[in-house]
Amino acid sequence: MGKYESMSRGELEQEFAAVRAEYEAIRAAGKKLDMSRGKPGFDQMDLSRDMFDMVTNETGYLNCTGTDCRNYGGLDGLIELKELFADMLGLKPDQIIVGGNSSLNMMFDTISQAMTHGFGAGPWMKQGTVKFLCPAPGYDRHFAICEYFGIEMIPVHNTPEGPDMDEVEALVKDPAVKGMWCVPKYSNPQGITYSDETVRRIAALKPAASDFRVMWDNAYAIHDLYEEGDQLLNIYDACLENGNPDLVIQFASTSKITFPGAGVAAEAASPANVKLLKHRMSFQTIGPDKLNQLRHARLFHSLGDLLAHMKRHAEILRPKFEAVLCELEQSLGGLGIAQWTKPRGGYFISLDVMDGCAKRVGQLCEEAGLVLTPAGATYPYGKDPADRNLRIAPSYPTVAELQQAAKLLCVAVRYAALEKQLG
C-alpha cells in the first residue's frame, strides 16, 4: 500500500493544500520548459560538426568506388553506407537500401506502396478492411501513418518482454491483419528491449495473410546509455530459421546519431523484398542525397567509429535521464500513485500515473509552463483506455532545466492524484 492510500481524508486534504501551494509557486515563476519530443540537444549535434568540412572542393566528391556524388544515380545509396548499416543491423550490404534523411519517410512510403500495389497478394486497398497490430504504449507517428491510410489499428499490450505474443499469435489468424509495428530495442516510450523469446515468436509467426509484414523500426539499435547495453536478437536470422525470410522489413537512421534534420535513413529486408522495393523506388527517384551520405561515410569509416561516437552521446544523455529518474524516485517513490520505466538506452521514460489522471497531469504542467507529449498519444487514435501513460523526453533540455521540469511534473502528478482521491 502506498503512502497516499493509507492517509485519512483529513491528512489527504492537508497534503493537497501543501501540494497546491507548491504548484502555484512554480506556476508563478513563469518558467518555459519542454519535454515533449525526443530531440537531441545542441551539445549532441555538435559532436558531428566535423562533417561540414568533409565534402569540399579540397576533399573531393568521389566515394570509394569512384562515384561522383554530385550527380544522378545510386538508387539504393553509397556502398560505404550500405556496409555501415549492414554491420549495425547484422545483415549483408545487398539487403540495405540507403535513402534520404528520414526513416519515417521510408516507412510511410512502404505502407503507401503496400496500399496501392501490395506485397504479392494484390493492393491492400482492394482487399477490404486492412488492420495493423500496434503494441501500446507505442510510437505516435506509427499510429499516425495507419490513421492517414485508414488502416484499422488493434492495440496489443506491451509487456516487459515486448508485445504480448499470445495476443499477437491469436490476432494474426485474421486475414485482414496485414502487419505490425515494432520498436524492438529501447522501445518508444517504455525503453523495452524485446526478449529473445519474443523475437523468436515474431519470426515464427504464421499469419493468415500471406502479405503480412512486420515493420521493425530499429531506431535505437546502438543508442545505449550505459557501457553494458541491452542485446537484441537478430530478427532476420530468426526469420530464416523459421522459413520466414520475407516477414520483416527493418528501418534505421542516423537521425539521433548525427543531425536529426540531415541524417541518413536505411531500409533493410530479404533479397526478395529489397528487389520489390527498389523496383518501386525506380519510379519515384533517381537517387538520394549522396553528398550527405558521403559526409557520413567520411565521418564513420567503420561500426567501431560509430559506436565510439555513440559513447559520446551517452555521456551527454545519461546525466539527463538520471536527473529525471532521481526526481521521480525522490518525489513519487512510495506514494503508490505512479510507476515509471528505467531504460538503459533510447530517448524516453514512460510514466504511468493514477488511472484517469494523465490528461489532468498534462493540463497542470502546461498551465505552469511545461510542455509534454499529449496524454493518450502513445496509444492508437490518441486514446489511452486508462488515461494513465505519459511519455517523458529528457534529451533536449539542459540538466538544470530537466531538474526544474521533473520537479513540476512530480508536483502535478501528486496534485492530480490527490484531487482524484478527494473527489
KEKOL-282040 format. One line per field, with one value per residue (C-alpha): x, y, z; residue number from 1. Coordinates in Angstrom, 3 decimals. Layout:
<nodes>
px [X|...]
py [Y|...]
pz [Z|...]
k [NUM|...]
</nodes>
This chain:
<nodes>
px [0.000|1.308|1.525|-1.461|-3.682|-3.062|-3.915|-7.149|-9.290|-8.070|-4.455|-5.138|-6.720|-3.736|-1.350|-3.347|-3.177|0.614|0.964|-1.342|0.689|3.885|2.303|1.083|4.569|6.106|3.454|4.011|7.712|6.704|9.220|9.031|10.150|9.725|9.932|7.564|9.751|12.926|15.145|18.923|20.330|22.745|25.699|24.816|24.553|27.909|29.516|29.068|30.078|33.290|31.105|30.700|34.366|34.459|32.975|34.606|36.477|39.659|38.462|36.654|33.286|34.174|33.325|35.417|34.128|34.813|31.177|30.806|28.320|27.208|25.488|22.443|22.312|22.896|19.262|19.942|22.782|26.562|28.275|30.030|26.695|25.198|28.107|27.814|24.087|24.606|27.137|24.789|21.835|23.691|22.789|24.512|25.078|22.848|19.949|20.210|18.576|20.069|17.758|17.324|17.276|14.107|13.322|9.765|9.519|10.681|8.078|5.335|6.417|6.462|2.928|1.799|3.232|1.539|-1.784|-1.528|0.484|0.632|3.226|2.396|-1.311|-2.651|-3.071|-4.136|-6.621|-8.536|-8.760|-11.407|-10.620|-6.905|-5.779|-2.463|-1.294|0.000|1.896|0.982|2.162|3.907|5.205|2.586|3.934|3.480|-0.133|-0.483|0.617|-2.087|-4.697|-3.713|-4.293|-7.462|-5.842|-7.693|-5.386|-5.589|-3.775|-1.608|-0.426|3.302|4.882|8.414|9.439|7.810|4.333|2.085|2.757|-0.278|-2.375|-0.323|-0.466|-4.229|-4.807|-2.759|-5.235|-7.444|-6.513|-7.371|-4.401|-1.607|1.155|2.539|4.642|7.635|10.296|12.302|15.179|14.610|11.029|9.249|8.183|8.913|12.548|11.796|14.108|12.342|13.421|14.970|11.765|9.631|11.880|11.761|7.970|7.623|9.937|7.871|4.501|2.261|-0.250|-3.390|-2.448|0.406|1.225|1.595|4.712|6.335|7.609|10.738|11.701|15.135|15.512|17.663|19.812|23.043|21.635|22.873|23.112|25.451|28.531|26.540|23.622|20.686|21.212|18.588|18.396|18.851|15.320|16.364|18.416|15.425|13.150|15.468|15.440|11.639|11.345|10.012|12.656|10.170|8.232|10.134|11.113|13.619|14.304|17.109|18.708|21.414|18.843|19.822|23.458|24.444|21.826|18.082|17.215|20.157|20.910|20.742|17.976|18.013|15.510|16.546|14.871|15.181|16.573|13.059|11.648|14.623|14.171|10.487|11.134|13.964|11.788|9.104|11.659|12.923|9.695|9.959|13.530|16.798|18.717|19.175|21.411|24.755|26.754|25.189|25.840|29.467|29.815|28.615|30.917|33.910|32.991|32.342|34.741|33.505|30.971|33.680|33.780|30.011|29.954|32.685|30.587|27.546|29.524|29.998|26.230|25.709|27.979|25.666|22.358|22.960|23.016|19.762|17.942|19.354|18.224|14.621|14.690|16.191|13.396|10.714|12.098|12.533|9.150|6.887|8.587|6.467|3.323|1.538|0.358|2.877|5.364|7.966|10.496|14.261|15.566|19.160|19.029|16.832|15.218|12.234|10.957|7.428|5.463|2.197|0.198|-3.010|-5.749|-7.790|-5.123|-2.733|-4.677|-5.043|-1.294|-0.630|-3.020|-1.438|2.039|1.000|-0.594|2.672|4.852|5.934|5.067|4.687|3.676|-0.158|-1.647|-3.011|-0.542|1.189|-1.989|-3.797|-6.204|-4.777|-6.982|-5.300|-8.083|-6.844|-5.724|-2.517|0.500|2.813|5.928|8.846|11.623|14.741|17.149|16.705|16.721|19.817|20.258|19.321|16.157|15.307|15.569|13.028|10.790|10.874|10.052|6.998|5.951|6.074|4.110|1.481|1.281|0.726|-1.780|-3.862|-3.787|-4.857|-7.534|-8.964|-8.785|-10.599|-13.282]
py [0.000|3.426|6.350|8.189|5.108|4.888|8.537|9.672|12.224|14.961|14.073|13.995|17.451|18.801|17.216|18.608|22.136|21.877|20.416|23.056|25.823|24.315|24.087|27.697|28.906|27.068|28.380|31.939|31.640|31.610|29.041|27.730|24.108|21.345|17.557|16.782|15.213|13.155|15.751|15.664|18.692|21.244|19.550|16.242|17.761|19.478|16.028|15.723|19.205|17.945|16.572|20.063|20.069|16.552|17.175|20.199|21.097|20.139|16.740|15.902|14.375|10.796|7.834|4.658|3.258|6.495|7.606|11.383|12.037|15.330|13.561|11.400|7.693|5.295|4.409|2.393|4.507|4.500|1.200|2.685|3.435|0.103|-1.640|0.556|-0.086|-3.779|-4.012|-2.114|-4.424|-7.698|-8.060|-8.116|-4.881|-6.044|-6.205|-2.462|0.459|3.774|6.734|10.333|11.845|10.222|6.619|7.754|8.809|5.337|3.720|5.927|5.072|1.362|1.426|3.609|1.128|-1.743|0.065|0.669|-2.373|-4.823|-7.412|-10.186|-10.628|-7.501|-3.966|-3.783|-1.048|-3.524|-6.250|-4.665|-3.754|-3.524|-3.937|-3.406|-4.620|-1.741|-2.614|0.048|2.243|2.903|5.461|8.045|8.589|4.908|5.240|8.438|6.597|3.984|6.624|8.541|5.479|4.423|1.278|-0.060|-0.217|-3.017|-2.240|-5.052|-4.917|-4.256|-6.404|-6.012|-8.638|-6.859|-7.248|-9.883|-12.690|-14.716|-11.787|-11.371|-15.050|-15.074|-11.831|-12.768|-15.570|-12.804|-12.415|-8.701|-8.184|-7.112|-6.035|-4.979|-2.046|-2.830|-0.685|-3.669|-2.047|0.655|0.978|4.307|5.189|2.410|1.681|-2.051|-4.347|-7.409|-10.678|-13.447|-15.462|-12.574|-12.097|-15.813|-15.928|-12.942|-14.642|-17.830|-16.157|-17.864|-15.126|-15.924|-13.075|-14.101|-10.397|-9.697|-7.649|-6.685|-3.093|-3.367|0.199|-0.313|3.406|2.916|-0.009|1.454|4.087|2.687|4.898|2.559|0.539|-2.693|-2.057|-4.342|-7.063|-7.642|-10.958|-10.693|-10.865|-11.740|-14.739|-15.904|-15.448|-17.572|-20.325|-20.328|-20.235|-16.655|-14.566|-12.011|-11.434|-8.415|-5.044|-3.139|0.577|2.583|6.008|8.323|10.969|10.756|9.971|12.957|15.587|14.927|17.017|15.901|12.320|9.204|6.596|2.962|0.225|-3.426|-6.673|-10.026|-10.092|-10.600|-7.636|-5.447|-6.262|-5.309|-2.089|-0.975|-1.560|0.716|3.324|3.493|5.282|7.609|8.917|8.888|8.607|10.020|12.843|11.145|14.158|13.808|10.079|10.798|13.129|10.325|7.778|10.016|10.581|6.895|4.506|1.528|0.345|0.888|4.594|4.731|3.013|5.307|8.273|6.849|6.627|10.390|10.751|8.561|10.765|13.690|11.850|9.719|12.597|13.903|10.611|10.194|13.690|12.873|9.386|10.762|13.326|10.713|8.468|11.226|12.875|9.957|6.855|5.036|7.147|4.439|6.866|6.358|3.962|4.515|2.724|2.932|2.458|1.567|3.356|5.131|8.500|8.190|7.405|6.042|7.308|5.711|7.863|7.062|5.846|8.715|11.317|11.556|14.274|16.247|15.997|17.250|20.151|21.143|21.017|23.093|25.746|26.003|26.251|22.635|21.029|17.245|14.860|14.947|12.275|9.449|9.985|6.679|4.743|4.258|7.094|9.025|7.068|5.645|3.456|4.013|7.653|6.962|6.948|9.899|9.923|11.861|13.052|14.170|14.667|18.291|20.428|21.014|19.089|22.212|22.667|18.985|19.232|22.063|20.274|16.989|18.808|20.416|17.114|15.336|18.093|17.835|14.047|14.440|17.267|15.187|12.090|13.941|15.804|12.475|10.820|13.747|13.684]
pz [0.000|-0.946|1.438|-0.040|0.211|3.969|4.700|6.301|4.486|6.789|6.093|2.344|2.498|4.411|1.888|-1.040|0.388|0.628|-2.905|-4.361|-2.742|-4.163|-7.613|-7.531|-6.542|-9.511|-11.876|-10.669|-11.557|-15.241|-16.476|-20.066|-20.290|-22.873|-22.554|-25.426|-28.118|-28.295|-29.934|-29.474|-27.696|-29.128|-27.443|-29.078|-32.549|-32.052|-31.879|-35.662|-36.747|-38.380|-41.177|-42.578|-43.643|-45.062|-48.511|-50.136|-53.313|-51.484|-50.211|-53.446|-54.240|-55.158|-52.960|-52.634|-55.954|-57.843|-57.996|-58.336|-55.543|-57.088|-59.976|-60.588|-59.826|-56.979|-56.342|-53.184|-51.758|-51.441|-50.737|-47.690|-46.034|-47.088|-45.385|-42.266|-41.822|-42.596|-39.763|-37.458|-38.179|-38.647|-42.326|-45.734|-47.687|-50.558|-48.095|-47.399|-49.179|-48.067|-48.594|-47.527|-44.075|-42.686|-41.793|-41.072|-44.717|-45.783|-43.519|-44.932|-48.489|-47.738|-46.337|-49.238|-51.744|-49.935|-50.106|-53.862|-55.008|-52.113|-51.172|-53.604|-52.938|-54.600|-53.280|-49.657|-50.560|-52.760|-50.124|-47.915|-44.319|-43.559|-39.953|-38.157|-34.768|-32.644|-29.458|-26.922|-25.413|-28.710|-31.182|-32.112|-35.633|-36.483|-35.468|-37.498|-40.667|-40.139|-39.445|-42.590|-44.778|-42.972|-41.573|-38.538|-35.535|-32.971|-29.703|-28.322|-24.722|-24.315|-21.602|-20.184|-22.789|-25.744|-27.276|-25.700|-28.148|-27.104|-28.304|-31.467|-32.404|-31.967|-33.893|-36.980|-37.694|-39.144|-42.860|-42.658|-40.312|-42.669|-40.356|-37.002|-35.835|-33.621|-31.932|-30.700|-28.820|-26.200|-27.398|-27.651|-24.958|-22.451|-23.241|-23.506|-25.454|-26.827|-25.220|-27.307|-26.896|-28.189|-31.234|-31.982|-31.675|-34.013|-36.521|-36.288|-36.944|-39.485|-40.352|-42.307|-44.672|-46.962|-47.416|-43.689|-42.844|-39.549|-39.642|-37.475|-36.569|-35.023|-34.324|-31.201|-32.358|-30.910|-28.539|-25.232|-22.158|-20.290|-21.160|-20.971|-23.296|-23.993|-26.589|-29.300|-31.120|-34.893|-36.274|-39.826|-38.704|-36.649|-39.669|-41.823|-39.195|-39.370|-43.157|-42.998|-44.818|-46.199|-42.963|-41.617|-43.098|-40.974|-40.636|-39.044|-39.353|-38.092|-37.115|-33.438|-34.260|-36.411|-37.330|-36.908|-39.950|-42.078|-41.169|-43.337|-43.229|-44.284|-45.066|-44.866|-45.840|-47.556|-51.113|-52.493|-50.569|-51.491|-55.180|-54.989|-53.048|-55.367|-58.430|-57.000|-55.967|-59.557|-60.498|-57.528|-57.542|-59.460|-56.211|-52.691|-51.472|-51.977|-50.789|-47.366|-47.464|-48.393|-45.400|-43.141|-44.787|-44.176|-40.531|-39.831|-41.530|-39.538|-36.997|-34.386|-35.245|-34.960|-31.553|-30.227|-31.364|-29.535|-26.296|-26.504|-26.919|-23.858|-21.743|-22.541|-22.234|-19.156|-16.627|-18.144|-17.718|-14.232|-13.211|-14.143|-12.609|-9.388|-9.042|-9.779|-7.064|-4.515|-5.092|-6.036|-4.653|-2.099|-2.652|-4.643|-7.328|-10.155|-11.685|-14.360|-16.515|-16.042|-19.586|-20.366|-23.692|-26.210|-25.758|-23.434|-19.962|-19.705|-16.711|-15.598|-13.203|-11.347|-13.699|-15.068|-14.280|-17.260|-19.101|-15.899|-15.232|-18.760|-18.242|-14.935|-16.471|-19.478|-17.284|-15.336|-18.456|-19.097|-22.457|-22.512|-25.283|-25.121|-22.876|-24.999|-27.859|-27.103|-27.975|-31.305|-32.112|-29.146|-26.741|-23.676|-22.210|-18.661|-19.156|-17.273|-19.620|-20.225|-22.410|-20.952|-23.290|-21.349|-24.263|-25.352|-22.153|-20.059|-16.808|-14.835|-16.904|-16.504|-12.740|-12.786|-15.285|-13.369|-10.141|-11.746|-13.292|-9.936|-8.237|-10.993|-10.554|-6.816|-7.389|-9.836|-7.651|-4.518|-6.442|-7.637|-4.226|-2.639|-5.313]
k [1|2|3|4|5|6|7|8|9|10|11|12|13|14|15|16|17|18|19|20|21|22|23|24|25|26|27|28|29|30|31|32|33|34|35|36|37|38|39|40|41|42|43|44|45|46|47|48|49|50|51|52|53|54|55|56|57|58|59|60|61|62|63|64|65|66|67|68|69|70|71|72|73|74|75|76|77|78|79|80|81|82|83|84|85|86|87|88|89|90|91|92|93|94|95|96|97|98|99|100|101|102|103|104|105|106|107|108|109|110|111|112|113|114|115|116|117|118|119|120|121|122|123|124|125|126|127|128|129|130|131|132|133|134|135|136|137|138|139|140|141|142|143|144|145|146|147|148|149|150|151|152|153|154|155|156|157|158|159|160|161|162|163|164|165|166|167|168|169|170|171|172|173|174|175|176|177|178|179|180|181|182|183|184|185|186|187|188|189|190|191|192|193|194|195|196|197|198|199|200|201|202|203|204|205|206|207|208|209|210|211|212|213|214|215|216|217|218|219|220|221|222|223|224|225|226|227|228|229|230|231|232|233|234|235|236|237|238|239|240|241|242|243|244|245|246|247|248|249|250|251|252|253|254|255|256|257|258|259|260|261|262|263|264|265|266|267|268|269|270|271|272|273|274|275|276|277|278|279|280|281|282|283|284|285|286|287|288|289|290|291|292|293|294|295|296|297|298|299|300|301|302|303|304|305|306|307|308|309|310|311|312|313|314|315|316|317|318|319|320|321|322|323|324|325|326|327|328|329|330|331|332|333|334|335|336|337|338|339|340|341|342|343|344|345|346|347|348|349|350|351|352|353|354|355|356|357|358|359|360|361|362|363|364|365|366|367|368|369|370|371|372|373|374|375|376|377|378|379|380|381|382|383|384|385|386|387|388|389|390|391|392|393|394|395|396|397|398|399|400|401|402|403|404|405|406|407|408|409|410|411|412|413|414|415|416|417|418|419|420|421|422|423]
</nodes>
